[in-house]
Amino acid sequence: EIVLTQSPGTLSLSPGERVTLSCKASQSVSNNFLAWYRQKPGQAPRLLMYTGSTRAAGIPDRFSGSGSGTDFTLTISRLEPEDFAVYYCQQYGSSPYTFGQGTKLEI
Amino acid sequence: QVQLQESGPGLVKPSQTLSLTCTVSGGSVSNISHYWSWIRQPAGKGLEWIGRIHPTGSTIYNPSLSSRVTMSIDTSKNQFSLKLNSVTAADTAVYYCARAPKPIHLFDPWGQGTLVTVSS
């Protein structure tokens, strides 16, 4: 099973700031099959990025992803109020499909 | 636009079977281009993939739960279901259903989730 470790656990930021979130895998993620989700309070997660760097439909270009192998990042260039939420990475390269423990962005 | 909605009892007694159904609208569970998955999230914790089913009936379960999980699909009702037996308090969580595009397990969209509490 691939274990995903996200850092930091919590970040305190302000609207308009830039942030980079990290996701490290315990072994290489095949085909860079790494996704990011945003979960707002009381809601289901929503897909943001997949294959490391491809934005999902309707996701604004302030979100960008990069990485390969075992190290991946999600960058939000200018934080909007709706971005203060919990972010999860997920690997879908090998079963069982696993998620990181999440990074919380708080104002 | 495909939408998913979970339903089922919100309270289950220890040692009994948790049963949930996901109803799909705006799309068909018979579409062989998709997998249908269950994912859960204990309160304040992260996400755990439970397993998936394909319209052909093919299933893959997370090994951590495989001995207790059964998934099924009902194309006539446009639904798929989850059964988890011998539940304990550790199975208390919000349970989500989600769609994934075959052959990859990328979850989009998700249902809104349903809280299941295991307690006597």
Contacts between the chains, C-beta under 8 A, distances in Angstrom:
chain1	res1	chain2	res2	distance
A	1	B	63	7.9
A	33	B	104	6.5
A	33	B	106	7.8
A	35	B	106	5.5
A	35	B	107	7.9
A	37	B	107	7.7
A	43	B	112	7.4
A	44	B	96	5.6
A	44	B	110	3.9
A	44	B	111	6.5
A	44	B	112	5.7
A	44	B	113	5.4
A	45	B	47	7.0
A	45	B	96	7.9
A	45	B	107	7.5
A	45	B	110	6.1
A	46	B	108	7.8
A	46	B	109	7.9
A	46	B	110	7.4
A	47	B	106	6.8
A	47	B	107	6.7
A	47	B	108	4.1
A	47	B	109	7.9
A	50	B	106	5.3
A	56	B	108	6.5
A	88	B	46	6.8
A	88	B	47	6.0
A	90	B	47	7.5
A	90	B	106	8.0
A	90	B	107	7.5
A	92	B	100	7.9
A	92	B	104	5.4
A	92	B	105	4.3
A	92	B	106	5.4
A	95	B	60	5.9
A	95	B	62	7.9
A	95	B	105	7.6
A	96	B	49	6.0
A	96	B	62	4.4
A	96	B	63	6.3
A	96	B	64	7.2
A	97	B	49	4.6
A	97	B	105	4.7
A	98	B	49	6.9
A	99	B	46	5.6
A	99	B	47	4.2
A	99	B	48	7.3
A	99	B	49	7.4
A	100	B	46	7.0
A	101	B	45	7.9
A	101	B	46	4.6
A	102	B	46	5.5
